Amino acid sequence: MIRYLYMEQNRSGYRTAKMAQWLQVSKSGYYAWRKRSKSLRCIENEALLQEIIGIHEASRNTYGGRKITHEINRKSQMPVNHKRVERIMRENGIRSKSHKKYKATTNSKHNLPVAENILNRDFTADRPGQKMVSDITYIPTDEGWLYLAGIMDLCGDKIVGTAMDGRMTKELVISALKDAIRHTKTTKGCILHSDRGSQYCSLDYQELAKGHGFISSMGRKGNCWDNAPMESFWGKLKQEWLNGQHFRTREEAKSAVFEYIWIFYNRKRIHEANGYLTPEEYYRIHQTDLKVA
């Protein structure tokens, strides 16, 4: 058995006949062993499949081949190639959930002042509290819509502020902004981007933002690409977590949203753009770098 395993492991580098001669076994015996025994590669792939399934399920079926490969290599002393992982996933019907866009919820038909598009699709940030984006989405329940306002710090794409309610009012976005302020050490000079919805243009919201040193920025009318990071996040929330669930009450939906954002997304979900760090890990590293500087 051991001699045959040696031949199997080295057959790409040596001729079978030569190895059989060295090891004093017959070629026919080796080929018969191959037919009745699983190859070492096959055994390794079966073990790898179990690792893939475990990581995929732990991510709530959200991770694709590259993220799963990173998680395997982070824990193993025997690194694997992402192409091998992707092939095993493909052969076993394992795939990540895809994201789709969701329509806008805010109303931009109003006479309130509108800020310039200062952010202008520059979604890079090298420190916390430098740039934030905000938006509102909605979740269906048997009691009616649950509206969710969110604020993302573009340093690591960490969600720093949320608020939920059965009505889409200026108070909703004000609550989310207050939450973001509580979770951020300093907001002076921070660009705060949103769409042109009446909630964000309201005098009370703008007064709160200005009072904490924010610089308001608003996207062009009807252009979702000006707020792409938040649009992408809503897609992840719904496709990875909420879709397929039935919420009888708004409280049930709130619990699911809280679990995704504050437990899974910020603290457990690795991001390729963050160098395979979670938003929280990336945010803290750059916060520490800022203190050192």
N, C-alpha and C positions, 0 to 999 in steps of 0.2 A: 504493500500500500504506500509506504513512505517513498519508495523508489519511483513508483508511478506518479506520485504527487510532484516529486522533483522534476520528472520529465514534463509534466503538464505545465509547471511554472516556467520551464526553460525552453519549451519547444519552439518559441519564436527566435531563439538565438542559436540553437543547435539542431542538427538533423536527428530525427527520431531513431534511425538505425544506429548512429554513432552513440547516442545516449544509451540505447539498449545494450550495446556492446560494453560500454563502460560499466554499467550497473549490473551486467550479467542477468538480464531479463530478456524475454522474447518480445518482438514487436507485436506479435499476435496477442500475447497476454496483455500488453499495454492497451491495444485497441479494444480488446474485450472489456477491460476495466473502464475505459472511457464510455463505452456504451451503457454499462450497467450502473455507473457511478456519476454523480453530478460533478462537474468540473469545479475547481477551486473558485474560479471566477463566478460561476453560477451561485455557489454557496455565499460568496461575498455579496453578490447582488441581492440575494434574498435577505441578508442581514441589513444591507443598505436600504432596501425597500421598507423594512420595518422602522428604521430611523426616519425615513422620509415621511411615512404615514404619521408617526408620532409628532413630528414637528409641524406638519401640515394641519393636523387636527388641533394642536395647541394654538395655532394661529387662527383658528376658526376658518380654515380653508382659504386664507388670504395670501399666503406666501407662494411665490413662484419658484422656479428652479434656482435662480441665483441667490435668493435669500435663504432657501433651504440649504444650499451648498455652503453658504457662509456659516450657518448654525452648526452644520455637521463638522466643518473644519475647525470651528472655534473650540469644540469639545474633544476632537480626535487628534491623535498623533500621526494618523495616516490620512493625509489630505486627499480629497477626491475632486475630480474635474466637474465643472458645472454641466458640461455636455453629457457626461455619464448620468448625472442626476436627472437631467431633463429627459433623457431617453427612457430611463426607468419610469419616470412619472408619466410620460406619453404612452408607454406600453401598458401601463396599469390604469389609465384614465384619470390620473390625478392632475388637476389644474387649479390655478388660482381664480378667484372670483374677479370678473371684469367690472369696470366702473362705467357708468353712463352719466350724462349730464341731466340736471334737473332745472326746470324753469324757474325764473326769478319770481320773488314773492313781493318785493317792495313796489311802491307806487311813486314814479318820478314826475307825475303830472301835478305840479304845485308851484307856488310863487315864492317859495323860500329861497334864500341865498344858496348858491352852489359853489363849492370849493374847486380850485384848479386840480388837474390830474398831476400832482407833484410826483407821485410814485412812478408813474409812466412805465409800468411793467418791469421795473427794476426790482426783482423779488429777492435780491441777495442782501444778506445782513451778517456782519461779522461780530456782532455783540447783541445781547438781550436789550430790549427797550429802544432799539434803533428804528425798526419798521414793524408795523402791525397792519393786518388786514381784517376786515369784519364783514359779516353778512348774516342773513336770516334764511332759515329753511323751515319746512313743515313736515309733520309726521301724523299720519291718520290714526285715529283711535275711535272706539265706539261712542265716545263722548263728544267727538268732533276733533278738529285739528289741534295739535300741540305745536306751537311755534317755538323755534329754538334760535336764539341769537348767539353767535360765537365770535371770538376774537383770537386770531392766531399771531404769535410773534414769529416773524420770518427767520429768526435765528434758530434753526433746527425745526421750524414748522410746528412749534409747540403751541397747543391751545392753552391760553392763559386766562380766558374769561368766557363764561357762559351764563345764559339766563333762559328760562322756559316759562311759557304761559299760554293760556287758551286764547289770548288776544294779541294781535300784532300791533303794538303801540310804541310810542316813544319811550315809555317806561321800561319796556322790554330791553331795548338797546342800551338805555341808561344803566340798567341793572348789570348787563354784561360788561359795560365799560368799567363800572365800579369794581366788578370782580377782577377784571384785568389789572386795574390799578393796585388792588390788594396783593396780587401775585407778582408784581413787578417792582423791583427796588427803586428804579428811577424812570420817569417817563418824560422828563424835560427834553424837548427837541425831537421826540419820537414822531415819525410820520404815521398818522392813523388814517388808513385808506378804507373807503366803503363805496357803495354805489350812491346814486342820487336820490334814494328813497326819502320820503318825507320824514321818516323816523330819524334818519341820520342828519337831515338838514334842520331839524327842529332846533329852536333857540336854546332850549334847556340842555339838549345833548351837546351842542356846540359850546355852550358856556362851561359845562363840566369838563369837556376835553381841553379847552383853552386854559381853564383854571389849573390843570395839572401839566401844563407845558406841551401838550400835543400840538402837532401841526396837521391840520385837516387836509385830506386829499380825496378826490372823488373821481370815479371812472366816467368814461363817456357814456352817454345815454344808450342803453340797450346793448352794451358791449361787455359780455361776460369775461372776455380774455383779460380785461383790465383788472380783474379780481380772480385770476386763475387759481392761486393756491387755495382759497376758500371754496371755490367751486369743486376743485379736486377733492378736498377734504369731505365735503358733503357726499360726494359719490362714494368715497371709502366707507363712511359711516353707514350709508344705506345699503350698499351692496355687500359689505363685509359683515354687517351686524344686524341691521333692522329688517331688511327684506326677508319675507318668509315668516316673520313673527306677527302674531295678531294681538293687538293691545286692546283690552276691554276698557281701560281707563287711562287718563293722561298720566296718572301716577305710575302705572306700569311702564309706559313709554319713557317717562323721566328716569326711572331706575335703569332701563336698558341704555339710555344715552349716557348717563353718569358712568356706568360700568365701562362703556367703550372709550369715552374720552379720558377719564381721570385714572382708570386702572389699566386698560389695555393699550390704547393709542399712545398716550404720553410716556408710559413707563415700560411697555413690553414690545411694542411694534417697531422693529428695526426699519430704517430707511436707507436705501441705497445711496441717496443724495447726501446723507449724513455720515457716509463712510461706514454704513451698517451699525450705526448707533441709534438708540431710541431718541425721540425729541428731547426727553428730559436729560439724558446723558450728554447730548450735544450742547444743550442750553447751559448746563452746569459747567462744562469744560470751558466754554467761552465766557461764562460769568467769572470763573476763576482767573482766566487769562486777563480779563479786564482789571481785576483787583491787583494782579501782579504788576501790570503796566502802570 
